[in-house]
Amino acid sequence: MTTKTTARRRRSSAEPLPLRQPRLDAALQEPCRREGCGKEAHAGRTPEGWVRVTVGGSGEPPRIYCSGLCGTKGIALAELRFTPTAGAR
């Protein structure tokens, strides 16, 4: 019986690790299916476990999101809808 072996090249400490491509899940492309996710935040408490997103200088009102991932997408959208103030260059 023979044993297969593979030769592995050892990486020197000065050699950088290869960069990994970020993973793009289908969930990032689809809208969230949870009821109320992305709705405008009104006065009162944010539901437990949900994220309230407010971006200063944005034309987007404060909104609530079901998770950090949805909140991150909400922050990105609010930053895209940034309204420049008078006198800003």
C-alpha positions as a printed NumPy array, in Angstrom:
array([[  0.   ,   0.   ,   0.   ],
       [  1.447,   3.354,  -0.997],
       [  0.802,   6.624,   0.726],
       [  0.256,   9.781,  -1.278],
       [  2.111,  12.826,  -0.084],
       [  1.957,  16.344,  -1.371],
       [  4.833,  18.713,  -1.193],
       [  3.953,  22.026,   0.407],
       [  6.002,  25.087,  -0.098],
       [  6.728,  26.889,   3.122],
       [  6.089,  30.599,   3.137],
       [  8.867,  32.8  ,   4.423],
       [  7.94 ,  35.266,   7.152],
       [  8.675,  38.199,   4.809],
       [  6.291,  36.939,   2.117],
       [  2.806,  38.522,   2.493],
       [ -0.299,  36.383,   2.642],
       [ -2.357,  36.35 ,  -0.553],
       [ -5.389,  38.659,  -0.52 ],
       [ -8.763,  37.002,  -0.371],
       [-11.638,  38.193,  -2.494],
       [-14.646,  39.33 ,  -0.454],
       [-17.521,  36.904,  -0.597],
       [-20.679,  38.225,  -2.225],
       [-23.703,  36.431,  -0.859],
       [-27.091,  36.487,  -2.51 ],
       [-28.488,  37.825,   0.772],
       [-26.619,  41.093,   0.202],
       [-28.377,  41.639,  -3.098],
       [-31.933,  40.821,  -2.015],
       [-34.063,  43.198,   0.039],
       [-34.648,  42.147,   3.64 ],
       [-37.847,  40.178,   4.192],
       [-38.362,  41.126,   7.841],
       [-41.373,  43.314,   8.392],
       [-40.422,  46.85 ,   9.39 ],
       [-36.774,  46.647,   8.379],
       [-35.713,  49.956,   6.807],
       [-38.784,  51.867,   7.958],
       [-38.507,  55.406,   9.318],
       [-37.696,  55.548,  13.011],
       [-40.31 ,  57.382,  15.045],
       [-40.127,  58.678,  18.592],
       [-39.879,  55.884,  21.105],
       [-37.676,  52.895,  21.631],
       [-36.001,  50.884,  18.926],
       [-37.06 ,  47.211,  19.117],
       [-34.591,  45.039,  21.032],
       [-31.86 ,  43.669,  18.77 ],
       [-32.609,  46.176,  16.02 ],
       [-30.297,  48.995,  14.869],
       [-31.259,  52.662,  14.563],
       [-29.312,  54.468,  11.823],
       [-28.942,  58.247,  11.659],
       [-26.384,  59.901,   9.355],
       [-25.793,  63.608,   9.926],
       [-26.015,  65.739,   6.8  ],
       [-28.002,  63.137,   4.895],
       [-31.34 ,  63.786,   3.291],
       [-32.382,  60.364,   4.569],
       [-34.438,  60.306,   7.802],
       [-33.445,  58.073,  10.74 ],
       [-34.411,  54.452,  10.064],
       [-34.481,  51.151,  11.948],
       [-32.969,  47.902,  10.661],
       [-33.269,  44.315,  11.865],
       [-29.54 ,  43.568,  12.024],
       [-26.088,  45.031,  11.689],
       [-25.847,  43.877,   8.066],
       [-29.061,  45.66 ,   7.09 ],
       [-27.925,  48.662,   9.159],
       [-24.649,  48.777,   7.25 ],
       [-26.551,  48.877,   3.966],
       [-28.738,  51.644,   5.432],
       [-25.687,  53.715,   6.372],
       [-24.314,  53.328,   2.839],
       [-27.627,  54.457,   1.324],
       [-27.816,  57.45 ,   3.678],
       [-24.273,  58.473,   2.754],
       [-25.187,  58.317,  -0.931],
       [-28.069,  60.688,  -0.227],
       [-25.829,  63.214,   1.485],
       [-26.984,  66.818,   1.065],
       [-24.148,  69.346,   1.024],
       [-24.569,  72.325,   3.373],
       [-24.357,  75.903,   2.191],
       [-20.787,  77.104,   1.886],
       [-19.329,  73.579,   1.709],
       [-16.979,  72.919,  -1.172]])
